[in-house]
Amino acid sequence: MHEAFRSRVILSAVLAYAAAITACNVIPAQVPAFASVQQLNPEQIGTVAMSEVLALALTTIFAAALPTRLGVMAGIFGALCVALGQLSSIWVPGLLPLAVTRGLVGLGCGLAAAAVSHTIARSANPAPAFGLANGLSAVMIGAFLIFIPWVPSDHPGVRVFVPLAVLGLGLAAATFLATRTSVHENDEAESDHAPAVPSDHATGVTPLLLCLGTLVMFIPLGGIWTFSVQLGLDNGLSERLIGGLLVFAVFGGFVGGTAAAWVETRVGLVRTMLLGAASCIAACIAVGTVGGAISFAIAFCLYSAAYQFTISAFQITAAFADTQGRLPAVLLGITLVGYAMGSYVVGYLINNNLSQLIWIGGGVVCAAAALPALLAASRVSSALSSGQSDVSDACIAN
């Protein structure tokens, strides 16, 4: 394939990947619309957010196992579902119809992300492409959080979901450009890449510990992010000011994610995981002390840095534990499952005037999650130190 054409394909895949992640990560900007248009209480909003993120999580895990030809068609179909789900969210009445439309968005994002991830993974040098995609998604999320409050419309639903529907159409175009070569290059009926669900070789004590630690850790972290805008509104901040302040969260996330690999090479897996858990506990406490614009910006900068640092620590450990590369993909889906569960739990606590339990309980939950995570990191670190050629075999030994 001509190199210039191939570069355009990879660039399209990077743009599509970033757009898919962005479409499901601006939930904080949607919360005011859910409250004013659909008249949902915080517990119901948490349920809606859970349906979207859970659909994305499950689809991301299982869509990678689709045959190449079917995966390409599913990716383009999924991108169109994103646009349809965003537009439908403007007018649908009530909890159940809205949960269905948001679930459709999550399903579409998962199908598109899985399809373009395959294109990136099969490129000559996938690491910088994935890095660019994740960095670009952080920038796009920040841009939407700033831009949405300034959309010239008095209808909260139109102001939020029309720009996201346009993003969905862009996602469809980028997904088509990124995946249209896959069918020509892979005519076999079955996919030639490994499924996202781990094989028997990658199952055992260490993967189970990592999955448990990931799930528990990201329940409070996911719930806090879902209601971040509502937290600012409750403290007297305007929606536009909150959008601007959340740019600090984007900056914190970029720093935290890139710092994890640098820290791991200097202090090792166990201390990196310990630092991640400690930062998550500190982030929960910081968010609980928000009282104005400055404290809001500092708290969510710390929160986002802790979130990205910790998820990177889990992914680095998983990459060492499973040399087949399947466990890191599964952990991404489990992270989103925790996000979905946290959205419901935090919404329930807010709706029942138990907000203080979010910050106190969040810190306790993060501390509890650190135990299996640190044990898993210790097992992997010991296997690496022993110089074993196949770390996976050492990690899964009983």
N, C-alpha and C positions, 0 to 999 in steps of 0.2 A: 504494500500500500504506500502511496506517495506520502512522504514525511509531513509535508505541510497540511495535507488533508487529515492525516492522523492526528496532528496537533489540534486541528479544529474540532475533531471528534472528542478528544480528551477535554478540551476547554468547555465544550458543550456539556459533557458529563459532569465536570466540576460545577458549572452553573446550575445544572439540574439538581445535583446533590444538595447544594447550598439552598436552593429554592424549596426543596422538599422539607429540609430540616426547619427552615424559617416558617413555612406555612403552618407548622404544628407547634411553634414555640413563641407565638405572640399571644398566648392565652391571657396573660395579664391585661392586655389592651381590650380584650373581649368581655371581661367581667362586668364593666359598667353597662355595656349594651345588654347583656343577659339580665341584669338587675332592673333596668329601666324599661326595656321593650317587652321581654318575656315575663317580667315580674317574678323572677326566681329569687329565692332566698339563698344564703351562702351554702347551705347543705346541698341544695339542688344544683347550684353552680358547680360545686365540687363533683357531683355525679356526672354532669355534662362534660367537664374537663376530663374526668376519668374515662368516659366512653371514647373520647378522641385519642387520648394518649395510649390507652390500652389497645385500641384497634391498630394504631401505628406500631406498638411494640410487638404484638403477635404477628402482624403481617411482615414486619422486618425480619423476624426470626425464621418464618417458614417460606417466604417468597424466594429466598436464595436457592431453595431446592427445586424450583421449577425448571423444566427443560428450557434451553436457551431461546428457542423460537417462541414458546409460550410466554416466557419471562419478558421478552421484548414487547409483545402485544399487550401483556398485562401492565407493563410500565406506562405505556402511552395511554391506555384506558384509565389507569389510576390517576394520571395527571389531569385528565378531563374530569374525573370524579371530584378532584380537589376543587376545581372551578365551580362545578355544579353544587357541591356541598356548601361552599362559601356563600354563593348567591342565595341558596335556599334558606340559609341561616338568618337572613334578614327578616323574613316574614313568617316563618313557621311558628305556630302558637304552642305554648306549653312545654313541659319537661320532656316527655317521651319523643315527640317529633324532633325537637332540637337535639336530643341525644343521638338520634338516628342520623341527622345531617352532619353532626360533628364526627360521629363514627365513620361516616362516608369519607370525610376529609382525611381522617387518620388512616383509613384503609388505602386511599389513593396515594397518600404520601409514602406509605410503606412499600407499595408496589413500585412506585417510581424510584425511590431510593435504592431498592434492591436491584433494579434493572441497571441503573447507571453505576452502582457500585461494582457490578460485574465488569463493566467497560473499563473503569479506572483500575481495578485489580489486575486486568489482563494487559495493561499498558507496560511499556518497557521499563518505566521507573515510577511505580505507583505511589511511593511514600510522599514525595513532594506534592503530587496531585491531591492525595487525601488531606495533606496539611493545608493546602490552599483552599480546598473545599470547606474544611472546618473553620478556617479563619474567615473566609468569605461569608459563611453562614452567620458568624457572630456579628460581622459588620451589617449584614442585611437585617438581622433581628433588631439591632440598635436603630437602624434607619427607619424601620417600620414603626417602632415604638415612638420615635420622634415625629414621624410624618403623619400618622393616623389622626392625632388630635387636631391637626391643622386642615384636614379635608373639609372643603366648604359644603357642609350639610348639617342641618339641624337634627337629622335622624341618626341616632347613635349606631344603629345597625348598618345603615348605608355607609357611614363614615368609616366603619371598621371592615366590613366584609366585601365591599366593592373593590378596594385596593387589593385585598387578598385573593379575590376572584381573578383579577388581572394577573396577579402573580401565578395563579394556577394555569392560566393560558400560556404564560411564558414558560412555565414548567413543562407543559405539554410539548411546546416547540423544541425546547432544549433536550427533552427526553427523546424525541423523535430523531433529532440530529445525532445524539450520542449513541443511540442503539440501532440505527438503521443498517450499520455494517455488521452487526452481530450475526444476523441470519445468514449472510453470505459467507462469513468466515466459519460458521459452525452449523453445518447442515445436518449433523447427527441428531437423532430424536431425543437423546438424553443429554442433560447438561454435563459439560466437561469440567465443572468446578465443584468443589466440595460442598455438601449441604451445610446449612447453618446449624442444624441440630447435631450435637457431638456424637461421634461413634463410641463403641465400647472402649476403644483405646484411650479416649479422653475423659472417661468417667471414673470416679473414685473419690477419695477423701478430699484432696485439694480442690478440685473443681466444685464439689458440693460446698465446701467452706467459702470459696469465693462467691458462688451464687447466693448463698445465704447472707454473707456480709454485704454484698451489693444491694440485694433486695431491701434489707432492713435499713441500711444507711440512707437510701434515696427516698424512703417514705417521707420523712420530715422535710428533706431538702426539696422534693418535688412539690409538696403541698405549700411550702412557703413561697415558692416562685409563682404558683398559680394565683395567689392572693396578694402579690406584691403591690399592684396598683391600688387595690382596695385598702391596703394598709396605709398607703400614702394619703388617700382620700379621707380616711378616718382620722388622720392627723392634720387635716386642714390644708393639704397641698392640692393644687389644681392638677387636672389631668395632663395639661400641656407641660407643666413643670415636672411632673413625675416622669413623663416620657424623656425629657432632657436629662434628668438625674439618673435614669436607668442606663444612660450611655456609660456611666462609671462602672456599672455592672458588666457591660460588654468588655471594657478595658480590663477589669479584674479577671474575667474569664480567660481572656487571651493570655494574660501574664501567668495565671495559675496553670493553664494547660501546658504552656511551653516550658514552664519551670520544672514540672514533674520529672521529665526525662533528664534534665540537667542535674537535679537533686539526686536522682536514683544512682547516677554514675559516680557520685561522690560519697554518699552515705549508705547506699544499699537499699534493698527492697523493704526490709522490716522498718527501718527508720523513716523511709519515705511514706509508708502506709501509716505509721504512727503520727507523722506530721499532718497527713491528710485528715485523719480522724480528729486530731486536736483542732485543726482549723475549722472543721465542720461544727464541732461543739461551740467554738468561739463565735462562729457565724450565727448559730441559733440564738445565742445570748445577745449578740449585737442587734439582730433584727428585733428582738423583744424590747430593746431600749430606744427604739425610734421615737423621736418627738418633734422633729422638724426637718427642714430640707437638708441641712448638713449631715445630721445623723442618719437620715435615710440614704444619702449618697454613699457615706462611709460603710454603712451596714451592708448594702447590697453589692458594693464593690468587694468587700470581704467575702460575702456569701458566694458570689459568682467565682471568685478566685478559688475558694475552698471546694466548690462543686467541681470545677474543671480539673483542679489539681488531684482531687480524690478519684474521680472517674479515670483519669490518666494513670494513676497508681494502680488501680484495679486492672486496667487493660495491659499495662506493662507486665504485671505479675502473671496475668492469664497468658500472655504471649510466651513467657518462659515455661509455664506449666504445660501448655499444649502446643507442641511443635507443628501440629497440623493447621494451626491458625483458626480453629473453629470456635474455641472457647471465648476469645475476645468478641466475636460477633454475637454470641449468645448473651454475654454480659451486657451488651448494649441494649438488647431487648429487655433483659431483666431490670436494667436501670429504668426503662420507661414504664415497666409494670409497677415498680416502686413509686414512680412519679404519679401514675394514675391512682394508686391506692392512697397516696399522700394527699392528693387533691380532694378526695372524698373525706378523709379523716379530718383534715384541717377545716374544710367547709362545715362538717358536723360540729366541731368544737366551737367555731365562730358562731354558728347558728344557735348554740345552746349556752352562749355567754361564758365559754371556758377558754378564752383566748390565751390566758396565761399558761395553760397546759401545753400550748404549741411550743413556746420557747423553752420551758423547763423540760417538758417531755421530749422535745426534739433533741436536746443535749443528752438526755439519758439514753434515748434510742441510738444516737450516733455512737455513744460510748459502748453500748452493748454490741453494736455492729462491728466495732473495732476488734472484738475478741476473735471471731472466726477469721476476719480479714488478716489480722496479725499472725494467727496460727498458719494460715495458708501461705503468707509471705515468708514465714520462717521455714516452712517445709521446702518451698521452692529455692530459697536462698541456700539452704543446706545442701540441696541437690546440686546447685551450681558450684558451691564451694568444694564438693567432693570430686568435681571434674568429670561427672558422668556425661557420656556423649548424648544420651537421650534423657533429658530431664523429665519428660512426660512419664517414663517408666518408673522413675523414682518417686514422682509426685503421686501416682495412683496406687503405689504399693500400700497394702494395709499394714 
